[in-house]
Amino acid sequence: MSKDNFSVDEILALKNKNADEMLGAVKDKLPEEKKNELFRILGDKKALEELLQSEQAQKLMKKFGGK
């Protein structure tokens, strides 16, 4: 497991985790400035909605079994 990137196996393993475990795994990989940006987005309803509507997020949600 590298510090900055997820391997394919690590990404697939996230599918079996709950939201808190996923967030913890992601936080452990991010540099401090990226963690701050992540929590800013998670705390901003409009920014989070925009993120979730993005094409990339939609593709990920489909792969992880979301709507």
Kinemage of the C-alpha trace (Angstrom):
@kinemage 1
@onewidth
@group {chain A} dominant
@subgroup {mainchain}
@vectorlist {calphas} color= white
{ca met a 1} P 0.000 0.000 0.000
{ca ser a 2} L 1.703 3.176 -1.129
{ca lys a 3} L 1.265 6.388 0.803
{ca asp a 4} L -0.187 8.544 -1.978
{ca asn a 5} L -2.109 6.204 -4.254
{ca phe a 6} L -4.534 3.339 -3.940
{ca ser a 7} L -3.855 0.086 -5.744
{ca val a 8} L -6.697 -1.558 -7.631
{ca asp a 9} L -6.996 -4.135 -4.835
{ca glu a 10} L -7.217 -1.384 -2.210
{ca ile a 11} L -9.961 0.368 -4.153
{ca leu a 12} L -11.922 -2.853 -4.535
{ca ala a 13} L -11.514 -3.570 -0.806
{ca leu a 14} L -13.143 -0.219 -0.014
{ca lys a 15} L -16.375 -1.569 -1.480
{ca asn a 16} L -16.740 -3.821 1.559
{ca lys a 17} L -16.269 -1.042 4.107
{ca asn a 18} L -18.818 1.257 5.690
{ca ala a 19} L -18.679 5.003 5.062
{ca asp a 20} L -16.571 5.741 8.168
{ca glu a 21} L -14.035 3.069 7.258
{ca met a 22} L -13.852 4.370 3.686
{ca leu a 23} L -13.299 7.919 4.879
{ca gly a 24} L -10.599 6.765 7.288
{ca ala a 25} L -8.787 4.861 4.549
{ca val a 26} L -8.914 7.848 2.224
{ca lys a 27} L -7.794 10.284 4.941
{ca asp a 28} L -4.750 8.127 5.670
{ca lys a 29} L -3.626 8.490 2.052
{ca leu a 30} L -4.117 12.229 1.634
{ca pro a 31} L -1.584 14.971 2.314
{ca glu a 32} L -2.765 17.578 4.818
{ca glu a 33} L -3.896 20.150 2.219
{ca lys a 34} L -5.989 17.517 0.421
{ca lys a 35} L -7.558 16.420 3.731
{ca asn a 36} L -8.538 20.019 4.394
{ca glu a 37} L -10.092 20.295 0.922
{ca leu a 38} L -11.968 17.008 1.395
{ca phe a 39} L -13.484 18.138 4.687
{ca arg a 40} L -14.328 21.547 3.222
{ca ile a 41} L -16.281 19.869 0.433
{ca leu a 42} L -17.945 17.377 2.778
{ca gly a 43} L -19.034 20.275 4.984
{ca asp a 44} L -20.401 22.376 2.119
{ca lys a 45} L -23.737 21.005 0.898
{ca lys a 46} L -23.597 22.786 -2.468
{ca ala a 47} L -19.989 21.706 -3.177
{ca leu a 48} L -20.811 18.135 -2.169
{ca glu a 49} L -23.873 18.040 -4.421
{ca glu a 50} L -21.781 19.331 -7.334
{ca leu a 51} L -19.135 16.696 -6.664
{ca leu a 52} L -21.696 13.899 -6.516
{ca gln a 53} L -23.237 15.052 -9.797
{ca ser a 54} L -19.900 14.916 -11.620
{ca glu a 55} L -19.436 12.302 -14.312
{ca gln a 56} L -16.518 10.722 -12.437
{ca ala a 57} L -18.525 10.403 -9.207
{ca gln a 58} L -21.481 8.923 -11.070
{ca lys a 59} L -19.230 6.292 -12.671
{ca leu a 60} L -17.668 5.395 -9.314
{ca met a 61} L -21.060 5.089 -7.635
{ca lys a 62} L -22.245 2.748 -10.385
{ca lys a 63} L -19.131 0.591 -9.991
{ca phe a 64} L -19.645 0.456 -6.227
{ca gly a 65} L -23.289 -0.486 -6.637
{ca gly a 66} L -24.809 2.919 -5.934
{ca lys a 67} L -27.525 4.670 -7.873
